[in-house]
Amino acid sequence: MAAASLAGSSLPLPVSERPRTARVSAFSRARAASPMTWRVVSIGSPRARSGRCVAAAAGGGGGLAPAMRETLDKVVTSNKVVLFMKGTKDFPQCGFSHTVVQILRSLDVPFETLDVLANEALRQGLKEYSSWPTFPQLYIDGEFFGGCDITVEAYKSGELQETLEKAMCS
């Protein structure tokens, strides 16, 4: 079939003609010896989350719209445990989100989820609200607890269970 006969059809554009989108990365290029050297942009150790992230502790998130901040404050304080994730608890769209859902279910705690894939403004606002660039994001008793890695680590050490017990009793 000739390309001319496909004009006006709904076939996808060839890769070379597709618009390019900017990529956002959690890594930044190091200005070191090799142009291909990468370094992780770290917010701090897992214990830094007890200060609720460096920027949050320093009054970060100033660029967040007041209406968005108000909405997020309302959501995280109206439920004891809230998980902002990709997908839903019944149909996670990412392995990290699935892992945190499985942990929370194994602990038999009630929790609410919000799908960040359904709302771009929510997804971007949360990154600024928590000063945490990735999802899932777990909030316990109105405070940011951490992402998947921190949640898994806290689960293995027993710290997550303790934190959830305190939250459920308050």
Backbone as CSV, one residue per row, in Angstrom:
resi,resn,N_x,N_y,N_z,CA_x,CA_y,CA_z,C_x,C_y,C_z
1,MET,0.852,-1.170,0.000,0.000,0.000,0.000,0.898,1.233,0.000
2,ALA,0.635,2.185,-0.820,1.455,3.385,-0.935,1.136,4.356,0.182
3,ALA,2.135,5.155,0.581,1.939,6.132,1.650,0.879,7.151,1.282
4,ALA,0.770,7.495,-0.007,-0.212,8.491,-0.439,-1.633,8.004,-0.175
5,SER,-1.845,6.706,-0.285,-3.193,6.192,-0.060,-3.554,6.161,1.420
6,LEU,-2.567,6.354,2.291,-2.825,6.367,3.731,-3.077,7.765,4.268
7,ALA,-2.956,8.773,3.422,-3.155,10.153,3.877,-4.531,10.291,4.503
8,GLY,-4.586,10.894,5.641,-5.850,11.119,6.333,-6.289,9.934,7.168
9,SER,-5.565,8.833,7.119,-5.940,7.686,7.947,-5.498,7.934,9.383
10,SER,-5.930,7.080,10.263,-5.615,7.273,11.680,-4.424,6.434,12.129
11,LEU,-3.541,6.074,11.217,-2.349,5.319,11.595,-1.394,6.209,12.360
12,PRO,-0.626,5.636,13.292,0.312,6.459,14.055,1.424,6.999,13.166
13,LEU,1.977,8.133,13.575,3.084,8.741,12.841,4.325,7.874,12.972
14,PRO,5.167,7.860,11.936,6.454,7.169,12.090,7.241,7.816,13.219
15,VAL,8.094,7.039,13.865,8.863,7.517,15.008,9.605,8.806,14.674
16,SER,10.171,8.897,13.483,10.954,10.077,13.108,10.110,11.338,13.009
17,GLU,8.783,11.209,12.858,7.912,12.383,12.710,7.132,12.709,13.979
18,ARG,7.264,11.888,15.015,6.534,12.131,16.253,7.171,13.286,17.021
19,PRO,6.340,14.113,17.688,6.916,15.190,18.502,7.696,14.607,19.662
20,ARG,8.795,15.217,19.995,9.632,14.746,21.106,9.177,15.421,22.391
21,THR,9.120,14.640,23.443,8.734,15.179,24.741,9.952,15.234,25.635
22,ALA,9.942,16.196,26.540,11.048,16.317,27.493,10.934,15.198,28.513
23,ARG,12.053,14.690,28.958,12.064,13.647,29.979,12.525,14.241,31.297
24,VAL,11.842,13.866,32.350,12.213,14.309,33.684,12.879,13.131,34.370
25,SER,13.974,13.383,35.008,14.712,12.302,35.627,15.020,12.624,37.072
26,ALA,15.100,11.591,37.891,15.482,11.763,39.291,16.997,11.827,39.425
27,PHE,17.678,11.734,38.318,19.129,11.801,38.311,19.572,13.105,37.670
28,SER,20.722,13.560,38.039,21.260,14.741,37.388,22.652,14.417,36.890
29,ARG,23.047,15.067,35.862,24.369,14.847,35.298,25.424,15.438,36.211
30,ALA,26.377,14.650,36.580,27.473,15.149,37.409,28.475,15.849,36.508
31,ARG,29.008,16.925,36.963,30.032,17.625,36.189,31.388,17.081,36.615
32,ALA,31.559,15.806,36.321,32.778,15.122,36.744,33.572,14.683,35.526
33,ALA,34.426,13.720,35.740,35.370,13.269,34.718,34.687,12.831,33.426
34,SER,33.694,12.004,33.513,33.075,11.454,32.309,31.738,12.133,32.040
35,PRO,31.430,12.417,30.759,30.134,13.027,30.452,28.970,12.077,30.733
36,MET,29.239,10.793,30.910,28.172,9.836,31.182,28.092,9.461,32.654
37,THR,28.689,10.232,33.527,28.628,9.977,34.961,27.335,10.574,35.512
38,TRP,26.621,9.802,36.295,25.371,10.257,36.891,25.494,10.168,38.400
39,ARG,24.792,11.005,39.081,24.734,10.895,40.531,23.283,11.047,40.947
40,VAL,22.916,10.373,41.997,21.545,10.448,42.486,21.370,11.750,43.239
41,VAL,20.277,12.440,42.957,19.950,13.641,43.708,19.219,13.162,44.951
42,SER,19.871,13.235,46.087,19.341,12.642,47.306,18.667,13.671,48.189
43,ILE,17.558,13.290,48.740,16.857,14.146,49.689,17.381,13.873,51.079
44,GLY,18.048,12.779,51.253,18.608,12.435,52.546,18.425,10.968,52.838
45,SER,18.847,10.566,53.971,18.733,9.168,54.372,17.283,8.853,54.718
46,PRO,16.953,7.572,54.861,15.599,7.224,55.264,15.170,7.910,56.559
47,ARG,16.113,8.174,57.428,15.758,8.860,58.672,15.383,10.317,58.426
48,ALA,15.785,10.871,57.291,15.454,12.267,56.998,13.950,12.451,56.873
49,ARG,13.234,11.353,56.585,11.789,11.494,56.440,11.124,11.846,57.761
50,SER,11.802,11.558,58.891,11.216,11.933,60.170,11.122,13.441,60.284
51,GLY,11.976,14.141,59.561,11.879,15.596,59.454,10.985,15.998,58.310
52,ARG,10.369,15.003,57.670,9.453,15.188,56.553,10.095,15.912,55.396
53,CYS,11.280,15.425,55.063,12.051,15.874,53.905,12.705,17.222,54.167
54,VAL,13.823,17.399,53.544,14.635,18.589,53.762,13.875,19.864,53.421
55,ALA,13.278,19.915,52.242,12.594,21.138,51.817,11.365,21.408,52.671
56,ALA,10.650,20.353,53.047,9.463,20.547,53.872,9.847,21.113,55.234
57,ALA,10.947,20.582,55.798,11.409,21.060,57.100,11.895,22.503,57.009
58,ALA,12.372,22.873,55.828,12.869,24.233,55.638,11.787,25.159,55.102
59,GLY,10.536,24.696,55.147,9.446,25.532,54.651,9.336,25.485,53.146
60,GLY,9.748,24.370,52.532,9.716,24.229,51.079,8.304,24.149,50.566
61,GLY,8.160,24.010,49.239,6.847,23.912,48.627,6.186,25.250,48.451
62,GLY,6.956,26.329,48.495,6.385,27.664,48.392,5.728,27.948,47.063
63,GLY,6.103,27.215,46.005,5.535,27.443,44.691,4.217,26.728,44.482
64,LEU,3.777,25.939,45.434,2.534,25.190,45.320,1.351,26.141,45.466
65,ALA,0.401,26.035,44.562,-0.784,26.893,44.603,-1.526,26.683,45.927
66,PRO,-1.991,27.759,46.549,-2.687,27.629,47.835,-3.888,26.685,47.786
67,ALA,-4.628,26.695,46.698,-5.791,25.807,46.591,-5.363,24.349,46.574
68,MET,-4.276,24.049,45.873,-3.772,22.676,45.822,-3.256,22.255,47.193
69,ARG,-2.522,23.139,47.861,-2.006,22.830,49.200,-3.168,22.555,50.157
70,GLU,-4.198,23.367,50.088,-5.369,23.207,50.951,-6.052,21.858,50.694
71,THR,-6.205,21.512,49.418,-6.832,20.247,49.054,-6.012,19.070,49.557
72,LEU,-4.705,19.115,49.343,-3.850,18.022,49.791,-3.828,17.920,51.308
73,ASP,-3.787,19.058,51.998,-3.856,19.046,53.463,-5.132,18.339,53.927
74,LYS,-6.242,18.660,53.270,-7.530,18.083,53.628,-7.530,16.563,53.400
75,VAL,-6.990,16.139,52.273,-6.966,14.709,51.947,-6.101,13.932,52.939
76,VAL,-4.894,14.406,53.207,-3.984,13.630,54.066,-4.383,13.671,55.531
77,THR,-5.149,14.676,55.942,-5.571,14.729,57.348,-6.950,14.111,57.582
78,SER,-7.708,13.882,56.523,-9.050,13.318,56.708,-9.035,11.792,56.780
79,ASN,-7.891,11.173,56.499,-7.748,9.722,56.585,-6.469,9.400,57.348
80,LYS,-6.499,8.338,58.141,-5.307,7.958,58.911,-4.165,7.520,57.998
81,VAL,-4.497,6.782,56.926,-3.473,6.276,56.002,-3.932,6.562,54.579
82,VAL,-3.095,7.285,53.839,-3.396,7.636,52.454,-2.193,7.270,51.599
83,LEU,-2.469,6.605,50.489,-1.415,6.239,49.554,-1.714,6.882,48.207
84,PHE,-0.838,7.778,47.794,-0.915,8.356,46.456,-0.097,7.433,45.570
85,MET,-0.742,6.829,44.594,-0.099,5.769,43.830,-0.478,5.837,42.359
86,LYS,0.204,5.025,41.584,-0.127,4.882,40.167,-1.112,3.724,40.068
87,GLY,-2.351,4.051,39.729,-3.415,3.064,39.677,-4.246,3.098,40.947
88,THR,-4.950,2.012,41.188,-5.797,1.906,42.381,-5.335,0.709,43.205
89,LYS,-5.833,0.601,44.428,-5.410,-0.525,45.265,-5.845,-1.862,44.670
90,ASP,-6.928,-1.853,43.899,-7.378,-3.082,43.259,-6.698,-3.340,41.914
91,PHE,-6.124,-2.278,41.311,-5.456,-2.431,40.022,-4.250,-1.498,39.939
92,PRO,-3.188,-1.818,40.697,-1.986,-0.975,40.660,-1.374,-0.964,39.258
93,GLN,-0.857,0.197,38.853,-0.266,0.357,37.530,1.255,0.384,37.575
94,CYS,1.823,0.057,38.708,3.281,0.064,38.838,3.666,-0.905,39.942
95,GLY,4.820,-1.529,39.787,5.275,-2.513,40.761,5.517,-1.946,42.139
96,PHE,6.030,-0.713,42.205,6.294,-0.089,43.502,4.981,0.187,44.235
97,SER,3.979,0.684,43.515,2.664,0.924,44.117,2.070,-0.396,44.600
98,HIS,2.193,-1.438,43.793,1.681,-2.766,44.159,2.335,-3.272,45.450
99,THR,3.638,-3.059,45.564,4.370,-3.506,46.755,3.833,-2.840,48.014
100,VAL,3.632,-1.526,47.972,3.140,-0.809,49.156,1.713,-1.238,49.480
101,VAL,0.877,-1.428,48.471,-0.491,-1.909,48.699,-0.454,-3.271,49.393
102,GLN,0.405,-4.166,48.933,0.505,-5.506,49.535,0.963,-5.422,50.994
103,ILE,1.898,-4.532,51.277,2.362,-4.357,52.657,1.218,-3.869,53.539
104,LEU,0.504,-2.847,53.094,-0.600,-2.301,53.895,-1.703,-3.339,54.087
105,ARG,-1.986,-4.101,53.055,-3.003,-5.161,53.181,-2.549,-6.248,54.155
106,SER,-1.256,-6.595,54.128,-0.755,-7.636,55.030,-0.857,-7.199,56.488
107,LEU,-0.807,-5.886,56.715,-0.921,-5.353,58.079,-2.375,-5.118,58.477
108,ASP,-3.286,-5.348,57.537,-4.726,-5.239,57.787,-5.131,-3.862,58.334
109,VAL,-4.565,-2.817,57.730,-4.953,-1.460,58.122,-5.833,-0.859,57.036
110,PRO,-6.853,-0.107,57.435,-7.665,0.572,56.420,-6.858,1.712,55.803
111,PHE,-6.931,1.839,54.495,-6.213,2.925,53.832,-6.957,3.357,52.581
112,GLU,-6.780,4.613,52.248,-7.365,5.193,51.044,-6.267,5.357,50.010
113,THR,-6.631,5.269,48.736,-5.660,5.494,47.670,-6.192,6.553,46.715
114,LEU,-5.275,7.280,46.117,-5.608,8.216,45.049,-4.677,7.922,43.882
115,ASP,-5.261,7.860,42.687,-4.529,7.538,41.477,-3.926,8.809,40.883
116,VAL,-2.596,8.930,40.952,-1.933,10.123,40.438,-1.872,10.133,38.914
117,LEU,-2.113,8.992,38.282,-2.111,8.950,36.818,-3.361,9.593,36.237
118,ALA,-4.402,9.693,37.041,-5.663,10.261,36.570,-5.669,11.782,36.571
119,ASN,-4.672,12.403,37.221,-4.682,13.862,37.345,-3.247,14.394,37.359
120,GLU,-2.836,15.011,36.269,-1.475,15.528,36.138,-1.197,16.633,37.162
121,ALA,-2.175,17.493,37.428,-1.983,18.579,38.398,-1.755,18.003,39.796
122,LEU,-2.488,16.963,40.132,-2.306,16.293,41.424,-0.907,15.699,41.506
123,ARG,-0.485,15.017,40.448,0.831,14.369,40.448,1.945,15.397,40.633
124,GLN,1.896,16.486,39.893,2.936,17.511,40.011,2.853,18.245,41.347
125,GLY,1.630,18.520,41.806,1.445,19.202,43.083,1.967,18.391,44.253
126,LEU,1.756,17.080,44.214,2.240,16.208,45.287,3.753,16.181,45.371
127,LYS,4.405,16.214,44.220,5.875,16.217,44.214,6.400,17.426,44.967
128,GLU,5.736,18.546,44.797,6.158,19.759,45.496,5.692,19.755,46.954
129,TYR,4.495,19.269,47.179,3.913,19.224,48.520,4.788,18.415,49.479
130,SER,5.257,17.260,48.996,6.042,16.371,49.854,7.545,16.546,49.686
131,SER,7.947,17.278,48.661,9.367,17.376,48.288,9.934,15.983,48.000
132,TRP,9.102,15.138,47.436,9.486,13.767,47.094,9.130,13.556,45.629
133,PRO,10.085,13.193,44.785,9.850,13.198,43.344,9.148,11.987,42.744
134,THR,8.964,10.915,43.515,8.440,9.689,42.928,7.183,9.200,43.634
135,PHE,6.549,8.208,43.018,5.353,7.589,43.574,5.581,6.094,43.649
136,PRO,4.976,5.471,44.635,3.926,5.927,45.531,4.460,6.809,46.660
137,GLN,3.521,7.537,47.281,3.823,8.346,48.456,2.826,7.959,49.540
138,LEU,3.351,7.544,50.675,2.514,7.103,51.786,2.460,8.179,52.855
139,TYR,1.243,8.509,53.283,1.013,9.467,54.367,0.338,8.719,55.505
140,ILE,0.873,8.900,56.703,0.293,8.279,57.889,0.016,9.370,58.904
141,ASP,-1.224,9.418,59.358,-1.652,10.390,60.361,-1.312,11.824,59.939
142,GLY,-1.526,12.122,58.670,-1.343,13.484,58.161,0.070,13.857,57.791
143,GLU,1.030,12.920,57.951,2.432,13.235,57.656,2.982,12.308,56.591
144,PHE,3.839,12.860,55.747,4.494,12.058,54.722,5.396,11.032,55.400
145,PHE,5.220,9.763,55.038,6.040,8.700,55.612,7.193,8.339,54.676
146,GLY,6.894,8.151,53.401,7.948,7.826,52.449,7.410,7.148,51.215
147,GLY,8.336,6.738,50.359,8.009,6.018,49.149,8.118,4.524,49.374
148,CYS,8.222,3.788,48.297,8.255,2.323,48.377,9.454,1.811,49.166
149,ASP,10.649,2.277,48.844,11.853,1.759,49.511,11.819,1.985,51.016
150,ILE,11.423,3.176,51.427,11.355,3.493,52.856,10.275,2.664,53.535
151,THR,9.142,2.483,52.850,8.052,1.688,53.415,8.484,0.239,53.590
152,VAL,9.164,-0.321,52.599,9.646,-1.708,52.695,10.644,-1.836,53.843
153,GLU,11.574,-0.904,53.919,12.578,-0.934,54.988,11.921,-0.836,56.369
154,ALA,10.957,0.075,56.496,10.263,0.258,57.776,9.420,-0.971,58.119
155,TYR,8.847,-1.608,57.119,8.070,-2.835,57.331,8.973,-3.942,57.859
156,LYS,10.129,-4.120,57.231,11.066,-5.176,57.649,11.590,-4.960,59.060
157,SER,11.780,-3.682,59.442,12.329,-3.385,60.769,11.255,-3.345,61.862
158,GLY,9.988,-3.307,61.458,8.901,-3.218,62.427,8.470,-1.785,62.708
159,GLU,9.218,-0.823,62.180,8.891,0.582,62.413,7.538,0.970,61.793
160,LEU,7.219,0.415,60.635,5.942,0.738,59.989,4.774,0.277,60.852
161,GLN,4.858,-0.934,61.376,3.793,-1.450,62.229,3.593,-0.563,63.454
162,GLU,4.691,-0.144,64.077,4.609,0.742,65.248,3.947,2.061,64.888
163,THR,4.368,2.651,63.780,3.828,3.940,63.348,2.338,3.821,63.056
164,LEU,1.948,2.740,62.407,0.521,2.539,62.077,-0.302,2.293,63.344
165,GLU,0.233,1.545,64.288,-0.484,1.311,65.549,-0.724,2.617,66.282
166,LYS,0.302,3.466,66.352,0.152,4.777,67.010,-0.889,5.613,66.293
167,ALA,-0.864,5.604,64.963,-1.807,6.395,64.171,-3.243,5.915,64.371
168,MET,-3.426,4.595,64.426,-4.780,4.043,64.580,-5.340,4.323,65.972
169,CYS,-4.469,4.470,66.953,-4.908,4.721,68.322,-5.124,6.206,68.617
170,SER,-4.613,7.068,67.770,-4.742,8.511,68.055,-6.047,9.076,67.593
